[in-house]
Amino acid sequence: MIELRPFAGLGGANHGWLDTRHHFSFADYRDPERVHWGKLRVWNDDLIAPGTGFDPHPHQDMEIITYVRDGAITHQDSLGNTGRTAAGDVQVMSAGTGIRHAEYNRENVPTRLFQIWIFPDAKGSAPAWDTRPFPKADRAGAFVTLASGLPGDKEALPIRTSARVLGATLKVGQQAEYRLAGSHAYLVPAAGKVTINGVEAATGDGVAIEDERVLHLTASEDAELVLVDTI
């Protein structure tokens, strides 16, 4: 089963400094049909104005992955971690027993990112944070694992859940294939347009996938893709 969730139909709000769209129930957006997808709880599409950001706030028992599409985000947290994650790169935060963090756009241009939350396999772990560059050239024409809690994904950022976050870039007309590890997956084009098992999705659209074994993708425009595969 593949369900297209067009960007225009997503929840969200424009707060001035933050223009956000929610693929699942979040903040003031409530949809009982879209609370989570397997272990995937949140997928927010955020546009953050220069010189603004999220002030310090707490999280607990959640795996939080940030995929930066344009600009950069600067992270600070209660563990003493600081770091800047630029476009195309990824940061992960395992909230565990509790962590406070802030995320700021220190750039002179807007920052656009995906914020993805996945339920952990177990509660009560120590909190942690990390970031890593993932050059787009390394994922040209095929999916590369960016963050994972599955065995064997040693090059990916570690997360504490039976899930995998992947990225791919496809040129127009290029095809790719991905064999799913779990029963639920969710794909969003960060840019461009792509057909997934016969369903066409454009920039920002959500593609909810259930009980498909293999994804066959063809780009009808140059495309940048982010996929979450959960067991």
ChimeraX attribute file (.defattr): number of C-alpha atoms within 10 A of each C-alpha:
attribute: neighborCount
match mode: 1-to-1
recipient: residues
	/A:1	9
	/A:2	16
	/A:3	12
	/A:4	16
	/A:5	16
	/A:6	15
	/A:7	18
	/A:8	9
	/A:9	12
	/A:10	20
	/A:11	19
	/A:12	21
	/A:13	14
	/A:14	11
	/A:15	9
	/A:16	10
	/A:17	15
	/A:18	19
	/A:19	15
	/A:20	20
	/A:21	23
	/A:22	23
	/A:23	28
	/A:24	23
	/A:25	21
	/A:26	18
	/A:27	10
	/A:28	9
	/A:29	14
	/A:30	14
	/A:31	12
	/A:32	8
	/A:33	9
	/A:34	14
	/A:35	15
	/A:36	17
	/A:37	18
	/A:38	17
	/A:39	20
	/A:40	22
	/A:41	20
	/A:42	23
	/A:43	24
	/A:44	21
	/A:45	24
	/A:46	20
	/A:47	23
	/A:48	26
	/A:49	20
	/A:50	18
	/A:51	13
	/A:52	16
	/A:53	19
	/A:54	14
	/A:55	11
	/A:56	14
	/A:57	12
	/A:58	12
	/A:59	17
	/A:60	16
	/A:61	22
	/A:62	25
	/A:63	26
	/A:64	22
	/A:65	26
	/A:66	20
	/A:67	26
	/A:68	22
	/A:69	21
	/A:70	17
	/A:71	21
	/A:72	26
	/A:73	26
	/A:74	16
	/A:75	20
	/A:76	18
	/A:77	19
	/A:78	15
	/A:79	12
	/A:80	8
	/A:81	12
	/A:82	16
	/A:83	15
	/A:84	18
	/A:85	20
	/A:86	22
	/A:87	19
	/A:88	20
	/A:89	20
	/A:90	25
	/A:91	24
	/A:92	23
	/A:93	24
	/A:94	27
	/A:95	25
	/A:96	20
	/A:97	14
	/A:98	17
	/A:99	21
	/A:100	16
	/A:101	20
	/A:102	17
	/A:103	20
	/A:104	21
	/A:105	23
	/A:106	18
	/A:107	15
	/A:108	11
	/A:109	14
	/A:110	20
	/A:111	25
	/A:112	24
	/A:113	25
	/A:114	24
	/A:115	18
	/A:116	21
	/A:117	21
	/A:118	26
	/A:119	21
	/A:120	23
	/A:121	15
	/A:122	11
	/A:123	14
	/A:124	12
	/A:125	15
	/A:126	12
	/A:127	20
	/A:128	18
	/A:129	24
	/A:130	18
	/A:131	19
	/A:132	17
	/A:133	13
	/A:134	18
	/A:135	11
	/A:136	16
	/A:137	9
	/A:138	13
	/A:139	17
	/A:140	17
	/A:141	18
	/A:142	18
	/A:143	20
	/A:144	22
	/A:145	21
	/A:146	27
	/A:147	25
	/A:148	24
	/A:149	20
	/A:150	18
	/A:151	7
	/A:152	8
	/A:153	15
	/A:154	12
	/A:155	11
	/A:156	20
	/A:157	22
	/A:158	21
	/A:159	26
	/A:160	23
	/A:161	20
	/A:162	19
	/A:163	25
	/A:164	26
	/A:165	26
	/A:166	20
	/A:167	26
	/A:168	23
	/A:169	26
	/A:170	25
	/A:171	16
	/A:172	15
	/A:173	12
	/A:174	18
	/A:175	16
	/A:176	17
	/A:177	15
	/A:178	12
	/A:179	11
	/A:180	20
	/A:181	17
	/A:182	18
	/A:183	14
	/A:184	21
	/A:185	26
	/A:186	21
	/A:187	22
	/A:188	28
	/A:189	22
	/A:190	26
	/A:191	18
	/A:192	20
	/A:193	24
	/A:194	28
	/A:195	17
	/A:196	20
	/A:197	15
	/A:198	12
	/A:199	12
	/A:200	16
	/A:201	23
	/A:202	22
	/A:203	17
	/A:204	23
	/A:205	22
	/A:206	22
	/A:207	23
	/A:208	17
	/A:209	22
	/A:210	17
	/A:211	12
	/A:212	16
	/A:213	12
	/A:214	13
	/A:215	15
	/A:216	13
	/A:217	21
	/A:218	21
	/A:219	24
	/A:220	19
	/A:221	17
	/A:222	15
	/A:223	22
	/A:224	24
	/A:225	20
	/A:226	21
	/A:227	21
	/A:228	26
	/A:229	23
	/A:230	25
	/A:231	15
